[in-house]
Amino acid sequence: MKNVVLLGSTGSIGVSTVKVADDLPDRIRLIGLAAGNNAGLLLEQSRRHRPEAISIAEPARAAELQNAFGTAPRVYSGAEGLLRLATLPAADIVLIAIVGTAGLQPALAAIRAGKDVAVASKEILVMAGEIVMREAHKYGVRVLAVDSEHSAIFQCLDGRPSGSVRKLWLTASGGPFRDKALWPREKFSEITVERALQHPSWTMGRKITIDSATLFNKGLEMIEARWLFDIEMARVGVLVHPQSVVHSLVEFVDGSWLAQLSTPDMCLPIQYALTYPERAPSGRVRTDFAELGRLTFEEPDWERFPAIGLARRAGEIGGTLPAVLNAANEVAVEAFVNRQINFPQIAETVQRTMEAHQSISHPTLEQILEADAWARREASNPWRR
Ligand code: MG
């Protein structure tokens, strides 16, 4: 039995994690649940799973929930609540699925309290991969990937060191604008928010769906892979694979490749992270290769999707630059969704902000957060009033 704390229980990954816990009641116990503002769903999840403690963003909501529950579970709120949950004495593993930078401090707190962490929030490793992995090593805990690509690589590596790897290959669906004949570069400025939100193979949150359309999602994953698997950026490649069945591949030094395949469903990588090193039976995901017929791969289009090149540069230079890329992208996606900038301007904003930044190598957490705040101001300069 694994005692699991789930930070971000009402988001897309959180809801899938609760499903996995529903599937495996004798393997997974949800002992802590934290949500942002969706008190209704948090209440429902808590009634079903009876966690020890829960947390919600707003203190006023926390008081309402505590009244609704009586004494158990304990209800916390805000950033303090996330830290409380991340360090619950009974927790074995803390799954962090909070959007944005709010998951960073709870991740470090969990690691320092000796908990394994499962990371679904990309910001954690993109911004502070060096610190997180160093602390995990120091406290002897695991950092497990929840993302389908990193879970695939983790499964293929199966404990082999990065020295046995020639290259890690992250697969990308290519997003809704993959087809160059339909979507040549000249048409990118006509891309609407509604069109960008239609993803061909995955159903996800809004920010990550736009990130999949620009390929910034893949860029962030490249940087995550660099830290998770202790490998330099030059050995992290991207292959476009529209069917999203091969979740990623590892090319070994002897020329042999391993890949992990399945019908796309986030429950699978989540379940693997929570039951690792065991595999639990599940009927949730079925893959029929005869029906699929064929799987295809192609080189990503670096020109139409500058995100990959920008991420590669950020990952190579390191220091505070990945945090700047991440923050500028977040601001630009928000501006695109609010119709303040067009689609190509998302990558242009990120590039402009990165070029204006002086990266600090081996930064402290404080310096990373400063770079994040700076990048948000710098990125939004042209359209801020
Ligand atoms: Mg992914």
Boltz pocket constraint, residues with backbone or C-beta under 6 A from the ligand:
constraints:
  - pocket:
      binder: B
      contacts: [[A, 147], [A, 148], [A, 149], [A, 221]]
      max_distance: 6.0
